[in-house]
Amino acid sequence: MQPQNKNRMTLYLVYATPLNNGPVIEDTVAASNEDEAYQKARALYPRHQFDVTVYLQSADDD
């Protein structure tokens, strides 16, 4: 039997809305929890340029 990986990565959806009213950017990040996903999203989409929302990717999402 293999040990469970406690640091299993989960896919999170990222919606980054430019503060200058540009189109919303849809992206994904892999993280072990929502806080880490938000940190990764912020590294990609800085606070001074984007409003960021992070959602857990559901298995039944298309």
C-alpha positions in Angstrom: 0.0 0.0 0.0 1.3 3.5 -0.9 1.3 6.3 1.6 -1.2 9.1 1.0 0.3 12.3 -0.3 -0.8 15.0 2.2 0.5 17.7 -0.2 -1.8 16.6 -3.0 -2.3 19.4 -5.5 -5.8 20.5 -6.5 -6.7 22.6 -9.5 -8.2 26.0 -8.8 -9.9 28.3 -11.3 -8.6 31.9 -11.4 -10.6 34.9 -12.7 -8.4 38.0 -13.1 -10.2 41.2 -13.9 -7.9 44.0 -15.0 -8.4 47.2 -13.0 -8.3 49.2 -16.3 -11.6 47.5 -17.5 -10.0 45.0 -19.9 -11.5 41.5 -20.5 -11.5 39.0 -17.7 -8.7 36.5 -17.8 -9.6 32.8 -17.0 -6.7 30.7 -15.8 -5.9 27.8 -13.5 -3.3 27.1 -10.7 -2.4 23.9 -8.9 -2.2 24.3 -5.2 -2.6 22.3 -2.0 -5.2 24.7 -0.6 -7.2 27.8 -1.4 -4.7 30.2 0.4 -1.8 28.8 -1.7 -3.9 29.1 -4.8 -4.6 32.7 -4.1 -0.9 33.4 -3.5 0.0 31.8 -6.8 -2.7 33.7 -8.6 -1.4 37.0 -7.0 2.1 36.2 -8.2 0.7 35.9 -11.8 -1.8 38.8 -11.5 -0.5 41.6 -9.2 -2.9 43.5 -6.9 -2.1 46.8 -8.5 -3.3 45.6 -11.9 -5.9 42.9 -11.3 -8.9 42.0 -9.1 -8.5 38.2 -8.5 -11.1 35.5 -7.6 -10.1 31.9 -7.0 -12.5 28.9 -7.1 -12.0 25.2 -6.5 -12.2 23.3 -9.7 -15.1 20.9 -9.6 -14.9 17.5 -11.1 -18.1 18.1 -13.1 -17.0 21.4 -14.6 -16.5 21.4 -18.3 
